[in-house]
Amino acid sequence: MWLVVGLGNPGRRYAATRHNVGFSVIETLAKRWSIPAEGKQLGSLVGTGRLGDCKALLARPQSFMNRSGHPVQSLLGYFKLGTERLVVAHDDLDLPFGRIQVKRGGGHGGHNGLRDINKHSGSGYIRVRVGIGRPPEGWDVADYVLGKWTPAETTEIPSVVDRASDAIETVLRDGLEGAMNQFNVRPKANSPIG
């Protein structure tokens, strides 16, 4: 069994913000797998489904972003899973908008959700990084990540979320290396978002 977590903040106020792209990924997977992911368990909204032979628990922690670690730790403990069976989808300022990268471990890079997960459970989990780009000069980072998508981003974000969801399915089906080989490639010049 895998625990697949999307990071975000609860409540309507944050629904269409950059910081909540992890929630969007979980919602997309829930639709694809035809499972309700609205059950409440250990501080998260959850649903269980299958991708082929893989069973996965989809989770959206309902604490605020900077307190994501405790709900994730609780779910890992309850289902007796190690961090090697954890996949976390999250926004990433260090990637250009729309770029998807898959990796295991690493530092939190200033991301408060990752910082809290690392604090509670360690950093040995798989991360699906969804690029949101850097804020324009003069913008506060917190205002940027908690801000709504621009009209141009709003047009593109459904396909970005689909690719992040594809990356998670590839991890579950083909393993980390297969997903990295497929998604961690730089797009060619003049190609669509990669």
C-alpha positions in Angstrom: 0.0 0.0 0.0 1.1 3.6 -0.8 0.2 6.8 1.0 -0.2 9.6 -1.6 -0.5 13.0 0.0 -1.2 16.3 -1.6 -0.3 19.4 0.3 -2.4 22.5 0.6 -4.4 24.6 3.0 -8.0 23.8 4.0 -11.0 26.1 3.3 -12.5 27.9 0.3 -10.2 30.9 0.7 -7.2 28.9 -0.4 -8.9 26.6 -3.0 -7.4 28.1 -6.2 -4.1 29.2 -4.9 -0.6 28.1 -6.0 0.1 26.6 -2.6 -2.9 24.2 -3.0 -1.8 22.5 -6.2 -1.1 19.3 -4.2 -4.8 19.2 -3.2 -5.7 19.5 -6.9 -3.5 16.5 -7.8 -5.3 14.3 -5.2 -8.7 15.5 -6.4 -7.7 14.5 -10.0 -6.5 11.1 -8.9 -9.7 10.5 -6.9 -11.7 11.3 -10.1 -9.5 9.1 -12.3 -9.8 6.2 -9.8 -13.5 6.8 -9.2 -13.1 6.9 -5.4 -14.5 9.3 -2.9 -11.6 11.0 -1.1 -13.7 12.9 1.4 -13.6 10.5 4.4 -12.1 12.0 7.6 -9.3 10.1 9.2 -6.5 11.3 11.5 -6.6 14.9 10.5 -6.9 14.3 6.7 -9.6 13.8 4.0 -8.9 10.4 2.6 -10.0 7.8 0.1 -8.6 4.4 -0.8 -8.3 3.1 -4.4 -6.3 0.9 -6.7 -4.1 1.5 -9.7 -3.7 -2.0 -11.2 -2.1 -4.1 -8.4 -1.2 -1.1 -6.3 -3.4 -0.1 -3.4 -3.2 3.6 -2.4 -4.6 5.9 0.2 -5.1 9.4 -1.1 -4.9 12.1 1.6 -5.2 15.9 1.9 -4.1 17.0 5.4 -6.6 19.4 6.9 -4.2 21.2 9.2 -2.7 24.2 7.7 0.4 23.8 5.4 3.0 24.4 8.1 1.4 21.6 10.3 1.2 18.9 7.6 3.7 16.7 9.3 1.5 15.4 12.2 -1.4 14.1 10.0 1.1 12.5 7.6 2.9 10.8 10.5 -0.4 9.6 12.0 -1.4 8.0 8.7 2.0 6.4 8.2 1.8 5.0 11.8 -1.8 3.8 11.6 -1.2 1.9 8.3 2.3 0.8 9.4 4.0 2.3 6.4 7.5 3.6 6.1 8.4 6.8 4.3 9.6 4.6 1.3 5.8 4.1 0.7 5.0 7.8 0.9 4.5 10.1 -2.1 4.0 13.8 -1.6 2.7 16.2 -4.3 3.5 19.9 -3.6 4.1 23.3 -5.2 7.7 24.2 -5.9 9.1 27.8 -6.3 12.4 26.5 -7.6 10.8 25.0 -10.8 9.4 27.1 -13.6 5.7 27.2 -13.8 4.3 23.9 -15.2 7.5 21.8 -14.8 7.1 18.4 -13.0 10.0 16.7 -11.3 10.1 13.5 -9.3 12.7 12.8 -6.6 13.3 11.0 -3.3 14.3 12.9 -0.3 16.1 16.2 -0.1 15.7 19.4 1.9 12.5 21.3 2.3 13.8 24.4 0.3 11.8 26.7 2.5 8.5 24.9 1.9 6.8 24.8 5.3 4.7 21.7 4.5 7.8 19.7 3.6 9.7 21.1 6.6 7.0 19.8 9.0 6.8 16.4 7.3 10.6 16.1 7.5 10.5 17.1 11.2 7.9 14.4 12.0 8.8 11.5 9.6 12.2 12.2 8.0 12.9 13.1 4.4 13.1 9.7 2.7 9.8 9.9 0.8 9.1 10.5 -2.9 8.2 14.0 -3.9 6.3 15.1 -7.0 7.3 18.7 -7.4 4.9 20.9 -9.3 6.6 24.1 -10.6 4.9 27.4 -9.8 7.9 29.6 -10.6 9.3 32.5 -8.6 7.3 35.6 -7.7 7.8 38.7 -9.7 10.4 41.1 -8.3 9.1 43.0 -5.2 6.5 40.4 -4.4 6.5 38.7 -1.0 6.9 34.9 -1.3 4.0 34.2 1.1 1.7 36.5 -0.8 2.7 34.8 -4.1 2.2 31.2 -3.0 -1.1 32.1 -1.3 -2.2 34.0 -4.4 -4.6 32.9 -7.1 -3.4 31.7 -10.4 -3.1 34.3 -13.2 -5.6 34.0 -16.1 -2.8 32.5 -18.3 -1.9 30.0 -15.5 -5.5 29.2 -15.0 -5.7 28.1 -18.6 -2.6 25.8 -18.2 -3.0 24.4 -14.7 -5.4 21.6 -15.5 -2.8 20.0 -17.9 -0.1 20.6 -15.3 -2.1 18.8 -12.6 -2.8 16.0 -15.1 0.9 15.6 -15.7 1.6 15.6 -11.9 -1.1 12.9 -11.5 0.5 10.9 -14.3 3.8 11.1 -12.5 2.3 9.7 -9.3 0.7 6.9 -11.3 4.0 6.2 -13.0 5.7 6.0 -9.5 3.2 3.4 -8.3 3.2 1.4 -11.5 6.8 1.6 -12.7 8.8 2.8 -9.6 10.8 5.9 -8.9 13.4 5.4 -11.5 10.8 4.9 -14.3 9.0 8.1 -13.2 12.2 10.1 -13.0 13.2 9.0 -16.5 9.9 10.0 -17.9 9.3 13.3 -16.0 12.7 14.7 -15.1 13.6 15.8 -18.6 14.0 19.4 -19.7 11.5 20.4 -22.3 13.0 21.2 -25.8 13.0 24.9 -26.8 9.7 26.0 -28.2 7.9 23.0 -26.8 4.8 23.0 -24.5 5.3 23.0 -20.8 7.4 20.0 -19.6 
